[in-house]
Amino acid sequence: MVAIREAKRVALKAGKPSVQLICEASGGYEQPLLESLAEQEVAVTLVQAVRVRQYARAAGILAKTDRIDARVLAAFGAALRPKATPPLSRQQKRLRELESQRRHLSQVLRAEENRLAQLQCTELRSLGRSLINKIQKQIDAIEECISSLIAQDQTLCTKAQKLTAITGVGARTAALVLAQMPELGQLNRRQAAALAGLAPFNHDSGSLRGRRAIFGGRRALRSGLYMAALAAARYNPILSRFYQRLRAKGKPHQLALTAVMRKLTARPQSHPQATFVHHLKTTQLLTIYALNTVQAAVVSRCCDWGAHVPSRAGERLSRSRCNSNNNQPITSAPLPHSH
């Protein structure tokens, strides 16, 4: 609290237009500071602690104290000029807390179910079943809160409806994406893939061409998209063909599935009319279709995580394609091939 009061004092003394604070992410303990600064309309940038530590090591600073960290943060901000972190809305904050708690309880539930299967004592098995029932009731209550919150917010509701229009993306995945990626619709395809930890990074040196690999990003988002990609690669009429085409070229299963995940990390187009995509390049994103205003019938949905897939999940979309440059449907040009 002392650090929060000091940061507010410095920010108000310097003046709102001329100051920008740099703050390390500290597992949620920084949230009171961010909320106070947002109320005062003071610009603040939230950065990963590992980035600041690597900057300090690059500058030859190996010692670590509060005073040294403050100077390093100031030098980091002056050198890199990072953009200010936009504050989250009240609904967005509540959605993130609810989704995080639901995900945590789901992990606890799986652990307790696995433990129950190994128990032999009758009394312990009874207690285990009672605990599992309580956890399940809490999960159900939280899911109702999430559904109610999304339904009451017009922006969240619109995005959720368009996300679940994709075969393979259900209500849970949509809530996860909305909670973990509030920047949805404001990033280009490369930024969205990197934010989700799905961008393959080079590892080359001279004549050596290393193996590309994905890393970093938001782990919870990547895990949820993985489960959605499993369903989409099987039941989505577009992504299923895309996945099979990569496998036919000799690509490993995980690589092809990661490519499907990248297509589920979307950059919305600003075109006001509905656009149905028949074929997409690897470098394009599926939610060119999903995040446009839907004015026609969409394919049926696929439930999350092992749920029953509707029999109509194999419905084909319109064969018209979208030109990502001018947002006009193309019907005469040949279909491009993914690389």
VEXSE-602390 format. One line per field, with one value per residue (C-alpha): residue number from 1; residue in three letters; z, x, y. Coordinates in steps of 0.1 Angstrom, whole numbers, always signed. Layout:
// VEXSE-602390
resi	(NUM|...);
resn	(ALA|...);
pz	(Z|...);
px	(X|...);
py	(Y|...);
***
This chain:
// VEXSE-602390
resi	(1|2|3|4|5|6|7|8|9|10|11|12|13|14|15|16|17|18|19|20|21|22|23|24|25|26|27|28|29|30|31|32|33|34|35|36|37|38|39|40|41|42|43|44|45|46|47|48|49|50|51|52|53|54|55|56|57|58|59|60|61|62|63|64|65|66|67|68|69|70|71|72|73|74|75|76|77|78|79|80|81|82|83|84|85|86|87|88|89|90|91|92|93|94|95|96|97|98|99|100|101|102|103|104|105|106|107|108|109|110|111|112|113|114|115|116|117|118|119|120|121|122|123|124|125|126|127|128|129|130|131|132|133|134|135|136|137|138|139|140|141|142|143|144|145|146|147|148|149|150|151|152|153|154|155|156|157|158|159|160|161|162|163|164|165|166|167|168|169|170|171|172|173|174|175|176|177|178|179|180|181|182|183|184|185|186|187|188|189|190|191|192|193|194|195|196|197|198|199|200|201|202|203|204|205|206|207|208|209|210|211|212|213|214|215|216|217|218|219|220|221|222|223|224|225|226|227|228|229|230|231|232|233|234|235|236|237|238|239|240|241|242|243|244|245|246|247|248|249|250|251|252|253|254|255|256|257|258|259|260|261|262|263|264|265|266|267|268|269|270|271|272|273|274|275|276|277|278|279|280|281|282|283|284|285|286|287|288|289|290|291|292|293|294|295|296|297|298|299|300|301|302|303|304|305|306|307|308|309|310|311|312|313|314|315|316|317|318|319|320|321|322|323|324|325|326|327|328|329|330|331|332|333|334|335|336|337|338|339);
resn	(MET|VAL|ALA|ILE|ARG|GLU|ALA|LYS|ARG|VAL|ALA|LEU|LYS|ALA|GLY|LYS|PRO|SER|VAL|GLN|LEU|ILE|CYS|GLU|ALA|SER|GLY|GLY|TYR|GLU|GLN|PRO|LEU|LEU|GLU|SER|LEU|ALA|GLU|GLN|GLU|VAL|ALA|VAL|THR|LEU|VAL|GLN|ALA|VAL|ARG|VAL|ARG|GLN|TYR|ALA|ARG|ALA|ALA|GLY|ILE|LEU|ALA|LYS|THR|ASP|ARG|ILE|ASP|ALA|ARG|VAL|LEU|ALA|ALA|PHE|GLY|ALA|ALA|LEU|ARG|PRO|LYS|ALA|THR|PRO|PRO|LEU|SER|ARG|GLN|GLN|LYS|ARG|LEU|ARG|GLU|LEU|GLU|SER|GLN|ARG|ARG|HIS|LEU|SER|GLN|VAL|LEU|ARG|ALA|GLU|GLU|ASN|ARG|LEU|ALA|GLN|LEU|GLN|CYS|THR|GLU|LEU|ARG|SER|LEU|GLY|ARG|SER|LEU|ILE|ASN|LYS|ILE|GLN|LYS|GLN|ILE|ASP|ALA|ILE|GLU|GLU|CYS|ILE|SER|SER|LEU|ILE|ALA|GLN|ASP|GLN|THR|LEU|CYS|THR|LYS|ALA|GLN|LYS|LEU|THR|ALA|ILE|THR|GLY|VAL|GLY|ALA|ARG|THR|ALA|ALA|LEU|VAL|LEU|ALA|GLN|MET|PRO|GLU|LEU|GLY|GLN|LEU|ASN|ARG|ARG|GLN|ALA|ALA|ALA|LEU|ALA|GLY|LEU|ALA|PRO|PHE|ASN|HIS|ASP|SER|GLY|SER|LEU|ARG|GLY|ARG|ARG|ALA|ILE|PHE|GLY|GLY|ARG|ARG|ALA|LEU|ARG|SER|GLY|LEU|TYR|MET|ALA|ALA|LEU|ALA|ALA|ALA|ARG|TYR|ASN|PRO|ILE|LEU|SER|ARG|PHE|TYR|GLN|ARG|LEU|ARG|ALA|LYS|GLY|LYS|PRO|HIS|GLN|LEU|ALA|LEU|THR|ALA|VAL|MET|ARG|LYS|LEU|THR|ALA|ARG|PRO|GLN|SER|HIS|PRO|GLN|ALA|THR|PHE|VAL|HIS|HIS|LEU|LYS|THR|THR|GLN|LEU|LEU|THR|ILE|TYR|ALA|LEU|ASN|THR|VAL|GLN|ALA|ALA|VAL|VAL|SER|ARG|CYS|CYS|ASP|TRP|GLY|ALA|HIS|VAL|PRO|SER|ARG|ALA|GLY|GLU|ARG|LEU|SER|ARG|SER|ARG|CYS|ASN|SER|ASN|ASN|ASN|GLN|PRO|ILE|THR|SER|ALA|PRO|LEU|PRO|HIS|SER|HIS);
pz	(+0|+6|-29|-43|-24|-34|-71|-70|-53|-80|-108|-95|-88|-123|-139|-160|-196|-189|-169|-178|-151|-158|-136|-134|-133|-99|-99|-94|-66|-90|-97|-69|-83|-119|-107|-88|-117|-141|-118|-119|-157|-154|-182|-170|-188|-174|-184|-178|-150|-171|-198|-172|-157|-191|-198|-165|-173|-208|-191|-168|-137|-117|-82|-73|-47|-47|-54|-83|-97|-97|-117|-141|-147|-154|-178|-195|-201|-214|-238|-252|-249|-245|-251|-222|-211|-217|-185|-185|-181|-150|-170|-185|-150|-136|-166|-162|-125|-131|-159|-140|-110|-132|-148|-114|-100|-131|-124|-88|-99|-122|-94|-70|-95|-101|-64|-58|-83|-61|-27|-11|+22|+22|+44|+23|-9|+6|+15|-19|-37|-14|-22|-60|-59|-41|-66|-95|-80|-77|-113|-125|-105|-120|-155|-149|-138|-169|-192|-174|-176|-213|-221|-202|-220|-257|-268|-251|-263|-299|-298|-281|-306|-335|-319|-312|-348|-357|-356|-328|-306|-278|-250|-227|-253|-263|-226|-223|-254|-243|-208|-217|-249|-244|-273|-297|-328|-322|-332|-366|-372|-361|-329|-321|-327|-306|-278|-276|-278|-312|-334|-346|-340|-360|-346|-373|-372|-403|-425|-396|-400|-366|-360|-356|-323|-304|-269|-245|-248|-225|-215|-204|-238|-257|-237|-244|-281|-283|-272|-296|-324|-318|-324|-353|-371|-371|-375|-390|-428|-435|-409|-414|-450|-440|-413|-437|-464|-440|-429|-465|-470|-443|-415|-380|-361|-335|-362|-382|-351|-341|-375|-369|-335|-352|-375|-344|-330|-349|-363|-371|-403|-403|-432|-421|-441|-435|-451|-455|-462|-483|-483|-463|-467|-437|-431|-428|-399|-397|-378|-408|-410|-373|-362|-390|-385|-392|-413|-427|-414|-398|-393|-362|-331|-315|-278|-258|-243|-253|-256|-282|-316|-334|-366|-386|-377|-412|-430|-456|-457|-488|-514|-518|-505|-491|-505|-474|-492|-504|-484|-517|-524|-551|-572|-604|-592|-585|-548|-533|-518|-483|-477);
px	(+0|+29|+42|+7|+4|+38|+31|-1|+17|+44|+19|-3|+27|+41|+7|-15|-4|+34|+38|+35|+42|+58|+46|+57|+31|+32|+5|-24|-10|-6|-43|-52|-25|-38|-73|-63|-43|-71|-95|-69|-65|-28|-12|+4|+21|+20|+50|+62|+88|+110|+113|+125|+150|+164|+168|+187|+210|+217|+226|+250|+228|+229|+220|+183|+168|+136|+156|+175|+143|+127|+156|+156|+119|+124|+152|+132|+103|+126|+144|+116|+87|+60|+24|+1|-20|-57|-78|-103|-140|-158|-176|-143|-126|-155|-156|-119|-123|-153|-136|-104|-123|-142|-110|-95|-124|-124|-88|-97|-127|-105|-80|-106|-122|-88|-82|-116|-109|-79|-96|-106|-120|-158|-158|-133|-151|-183|-165|-149|-182|-197|-168|-171|-208|-201|-174|-197|-224|-200|-189|-225|-232|-202|-212|-246|-229|-207|-237|-257|-228|-222|-259|-262|-232|-240|-204|-195|-228|-221|-186|-197|-224|-200|-173|-197|-209|-177|-181|-158|-160|-186|-197|-168|-142|-159|-159|-123|-113|-133|-118|-82|-80|-99|-78|-99|-105|-77|-47|-35|-31|+6|+0|-30|-10|+19|-4|-19|+16|+9|+34|+63|+96|+128|+159|+185|+222|+243|+237|+220|+182|+168|+134|+106|+87|+60|+64|+53|+19|-11|-11|-48|-59|-37|-50|-86|-79|-62|-94|-115|-90|-94|-131|-127|-102|-127|-161|-155|-160|-133|-107|-111|-101|-73|-60|-62|-43|-15|-13|-13|+18|+36|+31|+31|-2|+7|+20|-12|-33|-14|-21|-58|-55|-39|-70|-91|-72|-91|-87|-122|-127|-147|-169|-206|-220|-218|-189|-186|-152|-148|-110|-83|-46|-25|-16|-52|-75|-108|-125|-127|-159|-166|-162|-182|-218|-237|-268|-274|-277|-245|-233|-245|-223|-201|-200|-168|-146|-160|-196|-219|-215|-247|-255|-257|-221|-210|-231|-211|-207|-213|-186|-180|-147|-136|-109|-90|-78|-110|-136|-154|-166|-147|-163|-143|-106|-90|-87|-53|-32|-19|+18);
py	(+0|+23|+18|+24|+57|+68|+60|+80|+109|+110|+107|+135|+157|+153|+160|+138|+147|+145|+113|+76|+50|+16|-12|-48|-76|-92|-119|-96|-75|-46|-43|-18|+5|+1|+8|+39|+53|+46|+67|+95|+91|+85|+65|+33|+4|-31|-51|-86|-88|-111|-84|-58|-83|-92|-55|-50|-79|-65|-32|-51|-46|-79|-66|-64|-41|-19|+12|-5|-20|+15|+29|+0|+4|+41|+34|+6|+30|+58|+35|+14|+38|+11|+20|+26|-4|+4|-1|-29|-22|-34|-61|-73|-75|-95|-118|-125|-133|-156|-174|-178|-193|-216|-229|-234|-253|-275|-285|-292|-313|-334|-339|-350|-374|-390|-393|-408|-435|-446|-446|-478|-465|-463|-432|-414|-423|-408|-376|-374|-377|-350|-327|-334|-325|-292|-283|-291|-270|-241|-245|-245|-213|-196|-206|-191|-159|-159|-164|-137|-112|-118|-115|-82|-66|-58|-59|-92|-107|-98|-111|-143|-150|-146|-167|-196|-194|-213|-250|-262|-231|-234|-212|-221|-214|-181|-170|-179|-160|-129|-130|-137|-117|-84|-70|-91|-71|-46|-68|-80|-117|-118|-100|-121|-153|-141|-130|-165|-181|-196|-177|-199|-180|-185|-200|-194|-185|-181|-212|-230|-231|-242|-257|-232|-234|-216|-203|-176|-160|-166|-202|-204|-191|-215|-245|-236|-231|-265|-282|-261|-269|-307|-304|-280|-301|-330|-313|-278|-281|-255|-263|-300|-298|-274|-298|-328|-309|-301|-338|-349|-327|-347|-321|-335|-337|-310|-286|-290|-286|-254|-240|-246|-229|-198|-196|-195|-165|-139|-104|-90|-71|-39|-49|-44|-73|-110|-128|-165|-180|-211|-213|-195|-192|-203|-167|-157|-161|-179|-152|-130|-150|-153|-117|-101|-92|-124|-117|-152|-187|-201|-236|-254|-252|-278|-281|-279|-306|-339|-328|-344|-329|-321|-341|-309|-300|-310|-284|-266|-229|-207|-212|-175|-163|-130|-108|-96|-66|-50|-70|-79|-115|-133|-160|-162|-162|-196|-207|-201|-229|-227|-229);
***
